Amino acid sequence: MKKVLRVVLVDDEEYCRQDLAELLRKTRQVEVVGEAANAREAVQLINQKNPDLVFLDLNLSDIHGFKILSGLEKIPTVIAVTAFSQHAAEGFSINLADYILKPVEEKRLQIALLRARDHILLRSLREHPILQLEVQGTTTQLSISDIYWVKASENYVEIFSAQGNGLLRSTFLSFKNNLPPGFTLEISRSVIVARHQVRDWERDSKGHLHINLKCGIAHKVSKRMQKDVLHQLELLK
């Protein structure tokens, strides 16, 4: 069962907050713990409630929405809400989980919530290294967020990461089952890749799907998994 996210809504238009709150209630994925109509209320409320996620209107009457973040004791995961698409690039430059355009559509909101969960997961994983593996003869503690991809190797898994390549004594199935849900894409019977490491994807001249990772490695997706992988990749756009 998915964790219910504690959410704060920041928008100077009450009807926008009400409409968004109603859409969020339908998802059954969140609990709206507070609403704010201006920057001052927003800073006080977010610092008090420490929510998992904030829906932040970028066009508040008293201040640009992004400026609120500088007044927070701890910056939560944020989904920017705007009527103007030109704010998108600015939003991602400060590492927001996502942005959505007004009026908010239910399907688009579902995608934004999925991305927010990924963002929250990765932030948590960066703070909590949980693996110990052998890298070039030395035991190294590895944060899951540093993983690029993983390959089955008999009674071990070979992990390729920002800290190097290493082995962990585990079956491939056991390793996969102990990763957070949604963290990886399984692209064949013996390879999984970290979703946050996917740069893009393409088909070759024969129609085979290939995934390109940010680390520069490309992987071919097995034929039987292409449909499911493509569905998951569309959610990353």
Helices and strands as residue ranges (DSSP letters): E 5-10, H 14-27, E 30-36, H 39-49, E 53-57, G 65-71, E 77-82, H 87-93, E 98-101, H 106-127, E 131-135, E 138-142, G 144-146, E 147-153, E 156-161, E 164-169, H 172-177, E 184-186, E 191-194, G 195-197, E 198-203, E 209-213, E 218-220, G 223-225, H 226-234
